[in-house]
């Protein structure tokens, strides 16, 4: 039998009665065995329309012979029987059942994504989940549920935004910082040096990457007053570890080994994000944006270059110590701003 972790929530009607009925209904299924259930936690709604009532949230650990898809269908049938109406995203609901984990399965399909794509930073999910399955491993971060919750409790309120060129990192950071009354941490680069790099990335990469590495280390220095006494959430339009991703693309093997050593030393002294946001778009869309902004030298960028950068960023994001990652689509910043704002609320 497979182990499965399920989240339950309700903020309409008799919340407790509905949640108990949902849990009893799942426990009574012939191909499902209830292993453990959490306490009920009352939390404020995250995202969606204003004025919603508070949620009751909980989690259960089960064993099942159902496939992930069949279990999801069973949960959706249960929601329908209990009065769930799917109208607006993040709207009020009588019952919400989410399949968080199914053993170590990783699935990405139109109907089912495993692990649940937003569970790794949602406190209202992790707190009850940690009561029933603290040692269960989130397969894409490699962290246990207990470690994910501990990360929220011990990390600084800092969000790093990364992605390929022209994905809109700086604009997203600026807008969300304004929305949440946060602190914007923005990097800069000498335009003339950047133009020379765009014209000849390999030939000018060392100087540019060292400049970025040193600047990022200063901005994120863990001992600086901005980080030792944080008064608000901080958002940066860069991720410290993207330095390694870009250097891997542009530097030769000898230069990269030198850069790696410098990066490893610098990384020990910088603040690590509570959440990393990866903003991306199809390559042709990025190229179109690059052409539109008409920065010196950027007309030389090609689809192959952007694909190499994206692949190198994916390597860094998949490393075992990187923590939770929120993936957002570049384009109209409205939905991205709302999703990131909700993620910041959910981590508090």
C-alpha positions in Angstrom: 0.0 0.0 0.0 1.1 3.6 -0.7 1.3 6.2 2.0 -0.6 9.4 1.1 -0.8 12.8 2.9 -4.0 14.7 2.5 -4.9 18.3 3.6 -8.5 19.2 4.5 -9.9 22.7 4.9 -13.3 24.5 5.2 -14.5 28.1 5.8 -18.2 27.8 5.0 -21.1 26.4 7.0 -20.6 24.0 9.8 -16.8 23.6 9.2 -16.1 21.0 11.8 -19.1 18.8 10.9 -18.1 18.9 7.2 -14.5 18.1 7.8 -15.4 15.2 10.1 -17.7 13.8 7.5 -14.9 14.1 4.9 -12.5 12.3 7.1 -15.0 9.6 8.0 -15.9 9.1 4.3 -12.3 8.6 3.3 -11.6 6.3 6.3 -14.6 4.2 5.3 -13.4 3.6 1.7 -12.5 -0.1 1.2 -9.2 0.8 -0.4 -8.1 3.4 2.1 -6.9 3.0 5.7 -6.6 6.1 8.0 -3.2 6.0 9.8 -3.2 9.3 11.7 -5.2 12.5 11.8 -4.1 16.0 13.0 -5.8 18.5 15.3 -8.0 21.1 13.6 -6.2 24.5 13.2 -8.0 27.7 12.7 -6.3 30.1 10.2 -7.0 33.2 8.2 -7.7 32.8 4.5 -4.8 33.3 2.1 -5.4 35.1 -1.2 -8.8 35.3 -3.0 -11.7 37.6 -2.2 -11.6 39.8 0.9 -14.0 39.2 3.7 -13.9 35.4 3.8 -14.4 33.6 7.0 -11.5 31.8 8.8 -10.6 28.3 7.8 -10.4 25.1 9.8 -7.5 23.1 8.4 -6.2 19.7 9.2 -4.3 16.8 7.7 -4.5 13.0 7.6 -2.0 10.3 6.8 -3.4 7.3 5.0 -2.5 4.0 3.3 -4.2 3.1 0.0 -4.2 0.7 -2.9 -5.8 3.4 -5.1 -3.6 5.0 -7.7 -2.9 8.7 -7.3 -5.4 9.6 -10.0 -8.1 7.3 -8.5 -7.5 8.7 -5.0 -7.8 12.2 -6.4 -11.1 11.3 -8.1 -12.4 9.8 -4.8 -11.5 13.0 -3.0 -13.2 15.2 -5.6 -16.3 13.0 -5.5 -16.3 13.5 -1.7 -16.1 17.3 -2.1 -19.1 17.2 -4.4 -21.2 15.2 -2.0 -20.3 17.7 0.8 -21.3 20.8 -1.2 -18.0 22.0 -2.8 -18.7 24.4 -5.6 -15.8 25.4 -7.8 -16.4 29.0 -8.7 -13.5 31.4 -8.2 -9.9 30.4 -7.4 -9.1 30.8 -3.7 -12.7 31.6 -2.9 -14.7 30.5 0.1 -15.5 26.8 0.2 -17.4 24.3 2.2 -14.7 21.7 1.8 -11.3 21.5 0.2 -9.3 18.2 -0.1 -5.8 18.4 -1.5 -3.6 15.4 -2.2 -0.2 16.6 -0.9 2.1 13.6 -1.2 1.7 10.0 -2.5 4.8 8.1 -1.4 7.7 9.7 -3.4 5.8 10.1 -6.6 6.4 13.1 -8.8 3.6 13.8 -11.3 2.9 16.8 -13.5 -0.2 16.5 -15.5 -3.2 18.7 -16.3 -5.3 17.0 -13.7 -2.7 16.2 -10.9 0.6 17.7 -9.7 2.6 15.8 -7.1 3.9 16.9 -4.7 1.3 19.6 -4.3 2.9 22.7 -5.9 2.4 25.1 -3.0 2.5 22.9 0.1 6.3 23.4 0.8 5.8 27.0 2.1 2.3 27.0 3.4 2.3 27.1 7.2 -1.4 26.2 7.4 -0.6 23.0 5.5 2.7 22.2 7.1 1.6 22.6 10.8 -1.1 19.9 10.7 0.9 17.8 8.3 3.9 17.7 10.7 1.6 16.3 13.4 0.8 13.2 11.3 3.8 12.7 9.0 6.9 14.7 10.2 9.3 12.2 8.6 7.6 12.0 5.3 9.9 13.4 2.5 8.9 16.1 0.1 10.4 14.5 -3.1 11.4 17.6 -5.0 13.1 19.5 -2.2 14.4 16.3 -0.5 13.3 17.8 2.9 11.0 16.2 5.5 7.8 17.8 6.4 9.3 18.6 9.8 12.3 20.3 8.2 10.1 22.4 5.9 8.1 23.6 8.9 11.3 24.3 10.8 12.6 26.3 7.8 9.6 28.6 8.1 10.2 29.0 11.8 13.9 29.7 11.7 14.7 31.4 8.3 14.5 35.2 7.8 11.6 36.7 5.9 13.4 36.9 2.6 12.3 36.0 -0.9 14.7 35.7 -3.8 13.5 36.0 -7.4 15.4 34.4 -10.3 15.0 33.4 -13.9 16.5 33.9 -17.3 17.0 37.3 -18.9 13.9 39.4 -19.7 11.6 37.2 -17.4 10.6 40.3 -15.5 12.4 39.6 -12.2 13.0 43.2 -11.2 9.5 44.4 -12.0 8.0 41.5 -10.0 10.2 42.2 -7.0 9.4 45.9 -7.1 5.6 45.4 -7.4 5.4 42.8 -4.7 7.6 44.7 -2.3 5.2 47.7 -2.7 2.2 45.4 -2.2 3.4 43.9 1.0 5.2 47.0 2.3 8.4 45.1 2.1 12.1 46.0 1.5 13.4 45.8 -2.1 16.9 44.5 -2.5 18.0 45.3 -6.1 21.2 44.8 -7.9 22.9 47.1 -10.4 25.6 46.7 -13.0 27.7 49.2 -14.9 25.8 49.6 -18.3 29.0 49.8 -20.3 30.4 46.6 -18.8 27.0 44.9 -19.3 26.9 46.0 -23.0 30.4 44.6 -23.5 29.3 41.3 -21.9 26.2 41.1 -24.1 28.4 41.7 -27.2 30.8 39.0 -26.2 29.6 36.9 -23.2 32.4 34.4 -23.1 35.1 37.0 -23.5 33.8 39.4 -20.8 32.0 36.9 -18.5 34.7 36.8 -15.7 34.6 40.4 -14.9 30.8 40.7 -15.0 30.2 37.5 -12.9 32.8 38.6 -10.3 31.2 42.0 -10.1 27.7 40.4 -9.6 29.1 37.9 -7.1 30.7 40.6 -4.9 27.7 42.9 -5.1 25.3 40.1 -4.1 27.5 39.1 -1.2 27.4 42.7 0.1 23.7 43.0 -0.3 23.0 39.7 1.4 25.7 39.9 4.1 24.1 38.1 7.1 25.9 40.3 9.6 24.6 43.6 8.2 21.9 45.6 10.2 19.3 45.1 7.5 19.4 41.3 8.2 20.2 41.1 11.9 17.1 43.1 12.8 14.7 42.6 10.0 11.5 44.7 10.3 9.8 43.6 7.2 9.9 41.0 4.4 12.7 41.5 1.9 12.5 40.7 -1.8 15.6 40.6 -4.0 15.5 40.7 -7.8 18.2 38.1 -7.9 19.2 34.9 -6.2 22.7 34.4 -4.8 23.0 31.0 -6.3 22.2 32.2 -9.8 25.8 33.5 -9.9 26.9 29.8 -10.1 24.3 29.0 -12.7 25.4 31.9 -15.1 29.1 31.2 -14.5 28.6 27.6 -15.5 27.3 28.7 -18.8 29.9 31.4 -19.7 33.2 30.4 -18.0 35.7 27.9 -19.2 36.5 24.9 -17.0 39.5 26.5 -15.3 37.8 29.8 -14.7 34.7 28.1 -13.4 36.7 26.1 -10.8 38.2 29.4 -9.6 34.8 31.0 -9.5 33.2 28.0 -7.7 35.8 28.4 -4.9 35.0 32.1 -4.5 31.3 31.4 -4.6 31.5 28.7 -1.9 33.4 31.1 0.4 31.0 34.0 -0.2 27.8 31.8 0.2 28.7 30.9 3.8 28.3 34.6 4.7 25.0 35.4 3.0 21.3 35.2 4.0 19.5 32.3 2.4 15.9 32.8 1.2 12.9 31.4 2.9 11.5 31.0 -0.6 13.0 31.1 -4.1 10.8 32.2 -7.0 11.7 31.1 -10.5 10.1 33.3 -13.1 10.1 31.8 -16.6 8.5 32.0 -20.1 8.9 30.3 -23.4 12.2 31.1 -25.1 10.6 32.9 -28.1 8.7 35.1 -25.7 11.9 36.0 -23.8 13.6 36.8 -27.1 10.7 39.1 -28.1 11.0 40.9 -24.8 14.8 41.3 -25.2 14.3 42.8 -28.7 11.6 45.2 -27.4 13.7 46.7 -24.6 16.6 47.4 -27.0 19.5 47.3 -24.5 23.0 47.6 -26.0 24.4 44.3 -27.2 21.3 42.2 -26.3 20.4 41.8 -30.0 23.1 39.2 -30.1 21.2 36.9 -27.7 20.0 33.6 -29.2 17.5 30.9 -28.2 20.3 28.5 -27.6 21.9 30.9 -25.0 18.6 31.4 -23.2 18.0 27.6 -23.1 21.5 27.0 -21.6 20.8 29.6 -18.9 17.5 28.0 -18.1 19.0 24.5 -17.8 21.8 25.8 -15.6 19.3 27.5 -13.3 17.3 24.3 -13.1 20.5 22.5 -12.0 20.9 24.9 -9.1 17.3 24.9 -8.1 17.3 21.1 -7.8 20.2 20.9 -5.4 19.3 19.3 -2.1 19.9 22.3 0.2 18.0 24.9 -1.9 14.6 24.7 -0.2 11.2 25.5 -1.5 10.7 26.9 -5.0 7.7 28.8 -6.4 7.5 28.7 -10.1 5.7 31.6 -11.9 4.9 32.3 -15.5 6.3 35.6 -16.8 4.0 37.8 -18.7 1.1 39.8 -17.2 2.4 40.5 -13.7 -1.1 40.6 -12.2 -1.4 36.9 -11.5 2.2 36.5 -10.5 2.0 39.4 -8.1 -1.1 37.8 -6.5 0.5 34.4 -6.2 3.7 35.7 -4.7 1.8 37.9 -2.3 -0.3 34.9 -1.2 2.9 32.8 -0.7 4.4 35.5 1.5 1.2 35.6 3.6 1.2 31.8 3.8 4.7 31.6 5.2 4.1 34.1 8.0 
